[in-house]
């Protein structure tokens, strides 16, 4: 019997409603760890990634923090840049996640909100995976409604993400977010099912 909490990985492609769904878990008292927020913390003034990034690309650090726009420009120019950045950031993100999980015990559920859960092979570390989904036309309408978003940019983002059908095939739970009420009901149902599993473990 493990003394760590039940780790539910939460993922979904752009425009599927993942952030809204994560907030619904938080509303139910479930602690949520957000991979993107962890990276922001690591890049912020005093963050653990600032020193190591400065060593590999000094121009990227401004005012004791990492400038993500400078990193993006470097990645666009240098094919090797992304791998070098990930070699610094991924272990720090993994440590941040481990520290978060360590705060909770076996009776708890924690949600780990990881946009590229499958793409980074993190699914194997989860006790279950929930994929947030809507039909493709709804996803497209949502994303293109965002300020500054173009069809070309949307397609470029999709190209980097595992196709939604593949994610759904690997999901333990599917949370459809066509309506807020529907998504909230699905979140309640997922929590209830996990509580049942914990009781019978």
C-alpha positions as CSV (number, residue, x, y, z in Angstrom):
1,X,0.0,0.0,0.0
2,X,1.5,3.3,-1.1
3,X,1.6,6.2,1.3
4,X,1.5,8.7,-1.6
5,X,-1.7,10.3,-2.8
6,X,-3.7,9.1,-5.8
7,X,-2.1,11.0,-8.8
8,X,-4.6,12.0,-11.5
9,X,-3.0,13.3,-14.6
10,X,-5.1,16.0,-16.3
11,X,-4.4,16.8,-20.0
12,X,-6.1,17.9,-23.2
13,X,-5.2,19.7,-26.4
14,X,-5.4,23.5,-26.8
15,X,-8.9,24.9,-26.5
16,X,-10.4,21.8,-24.9
17,X,-11.1,23.5,-21.5
18,X,-8.3,22.0,-19.4
19,X,-7.7,25.1,-17.2
20,X,-11.4,25.5,-16.5
21,X,-11.6,21.8,-15.6
22,X,-8.5,22.1,-13.3
23,X,-10.3,24.9,-11.5
24,X,-13.3,22.7,-11.0
25,X,-11.2,20.1,-9.3
26,X,-9.7,22.8,-7.1
27,X,-13.2,24.0,-6.2
28,X,-13.9,20.5,-4.9
29,X,-10.9,20.8,-2.5
30,X,-8.6,18.7,-4.7
31,X,-5.0,20.1,-4.8
32,X,-3.9,20.9,-8.4
33,X,-0.3,21.1,-9.6
34,X,0.1,23.1,-12.8
35,X,3.1,22.3,-15.0
36,X,3.0,25.7,-16.8
37,X,2.8,27.5,-13.5
38,X,5.8,25.5,-12.2
39,X,7.8,26.7,-15.2
40,X,6.8,30.3,-14.5
41,X,8.0,29.9,-10.9
42,X,11.3,28.4,-12.1
43,X,11.8,31.3,-14.5
44,X,10.7,34.1,-12.1
45,X,13.3,36.2,-10.1
46,X,15.1,33.8,-7.8
47,X,13.6,30.7,-9.6
48,X,15.7,27.6,-9.7
49,X,16.1,27.7,-13.5
50,X,17.5,31.2,-13.7
51,X,21.1,30.3,-12.9
52,X,21.4,27.2,-15.1
53,X,19.7,29.0,-18.1
54,X,22.1,31.9,-17.7
55,X,25.0,29.5,-18.0
56,X,23.8,28.0,-21.3
57,X,22.4,31.3,-22.8
58,X,23.2,34.4,-20.8
59,X,21.1,36.7,-23.0
60,X,17.9,35.0,-21.8
61,X,18.2,36.2,-18.3
62,X,17.0,39.7,-17.5
63,X,16.5,41.2,-14.0
64,X,17.3,37.9,-12.3
65,X,14.6,36.1,-14.3
66,X,14.3,34.2,-17.6
67,X,12.8,36.0,-20.6
68,X,10.7,33.5,-22.4
69,X,10.5,35.6,-25.5
70,X,14.3,35.5,-25.8
71,X,14.2,31.7,-25.3
72,X,11.6,31.4,-28.0
73,X,13.7,33.4,-30.4
74,X,16.8,31.2,-29.6
75,X,14.7,28.0,-30.2
76,X,13.6,29.4,-33.6
77,X,17.2,30.1,-34.7
78,X,19.0,27.1,-33.2
79,X,17.7,23.6,-33.7
80,X,19.7,22.4,-30.6
81,X,18.4,25.1,-28.3
82,X,15.2,23.3,-27.2
83,X,17.0,20.2,-26.1
84,X,19.5,22.2,-24.1
85,X,16.7,24.2,-22.4
86,X,14.7,21.0,-21.7
87,X,17.8,19.3,-20.2
88,X,17.8,22.2,-17.6
89,X,14.1,22.7,-17.1
90,X,12.6,19.1,-17.1
91,X,14.5,17.8,-14.0
92,X,13.6,21.0,-12.1
93,X,9.9,20.7,-13.1
94,X,10.0,17.0,-12.1
95,X,11.4,18.0,-8.7
96,X,8.8,20.7,-8.2
97,X,6.1,18.0,-9.0
98,X,7.6,15.5,-6.5
99,X,7.8,18.2,-3.8
100,X,4.1,18.9,-4.4
101,X,3.0,15.3,-4.2
102,X,5.1,14.7,-1.1
103,X,2.9,17.1,0.9
104,X,-0.1,14.7,0.6
105,X,-0.8,11.2,2.0
106,X,-2.5,8.1,0.7
107,X,-6.0,9.3,1.5
108,X,-5.6,12.3,-0.7
109,X,-6.2,12.8,-4.4
110,X,-4.0,15.3,-6.3
111,X,-4.5,16.5,-9.9
112,X,-1.4,17.0,-12.0
113,X,-2.3,19.4,-14.8
114,X,0.3,18.6,-17.6
115,X,-0.5,19.9,-21.1
116,X,2.0,17.5,-22.8
117,X,1.3,14.5,-20.5
118,X,1.4,11.9,-23.2
119,X,4.0,13.6,-25.4
120,X,6.5,13.7,-22.5
121,X,5.8,10.1,-21.5
122,X,4.5,11.2,-18.1
123,X,1.3,9.1,-18.2
124,X,3.1,6.1,-16.8
125,X,3.8,8.0,-13.5
126,X,0.1,8.6,-13.0
127,X,-2.5,6.4,-11.2
128,X,-5.1,7.5,-13.8
129,X,-5.4,10.0,-16.6
130,X,-8.3,12.3,-17.4
131,X,-8.5,13.8,-20.9
132,X,-10.5,17.0,-21.4
133,X,-12.2,17.0,-24.8
134,X,-14.7,18.7,-27.1
135,X,-15.5,18.0,-30.8
136,X,-12.8,19.4,-33.2
137,X,-15.1,22.1,-34.6
138,X,-15.8,23.4,-31.1
139,X,-12.1,23.3,-30.3
140,X,-11.2,25.3,-33.5
141,X,-13.9,27.9,-32.8
142,X,-12.6,28.4,-29.2
143,X,-9.0,28.7,-30.2
144,X,-9.5,31.1,-33.1
145,X,-11.6,33.3,-30.9
146,X,-8.5,34.0,-28.8
147,X,-6.7,37.4,-29.4
148,X,-4.0,37.2,-32.0
149,X,-4.6,33.6,-32.9
150,X,-4.5,32.6,-36.6
151,X,-5.4,29.4,-38.4
152,X,-1.7,28.9,-39.2
153,X,-0.6,29.2,-35.5
154,X,-3.4,26.9,-34.4
155,X,-2.3,24.3,-36.9
156,X,1.3,24.6,-35.8
157,X,0.3,24.0,-32.2
158,X,-1.9,21.0,-33.1
159,X,1.1,19.5,-35.1
160,X,3.1,19.4,-31.8
161,X,0.4,17.7,-29.9
162,X,-0.7,14.1,-30.0
163,X,-4.0,13.8,-31.9
164,X,-7.0,14.0,-29.7
165,X,-8.3,10.6,-30.7
166,X,-5.1,9.0,-29.5
167,X,-5.3,10.8,-26.2
168,X,-8.9,9.7,-25.7
169,X,-7.9,6.0,-26.5
170,X,-5.4,6.2,-23.6
171,X,-7.6,8.0,-21.1
172,X,-9.0,6.4,-17.9
173,X,-11.6,9.3,-17.7
174,X,-12.9,11.6,-20.4
175,X,-14.3,15.0,-19.3
176,X,-16.3,16.7,-22.0
177,X,-16.5,20.5,-21.6
178,X,-19.2,21.5,-24.1
179,X,-21.1,23.0,-21.1
180,X,-19.8,24.1,-17.7
181,X,-22.5,22.0,-16.0
182,X,-21.6,18.9,-17.9
183,X,-17.9,19.4,-17.2
184,X,-18.6,19.9,-13.5
185,X,-20.8,16.8,-13.3
186,X,-18.0,14.8,-15.0
187,X,-15.5,16.1,-12.5
188,X,-17.7,15.1,-9.6
189,X,-18.1,11.6,-11.1
190,X,-14.3,11.2,-11.6
191,X,-13.7,12.2,-7.9
192,X,-16.4,9.8,-6.7
193,X,-14.9,7.0,-8.8
194,X,-11.4,7.6,-7.4
195,X,-12.7,7.7,-3.8
196,X,-14.3,4.3,-4.5
197,X,-11.1,2.9,-5.8
198,X,-9.2,4.2,-2.8
199,X,-11.7,2.6,-0.4
200,X,-11.2,-0.8,-2.2
201,X,-7.5,-0.5,-2.6
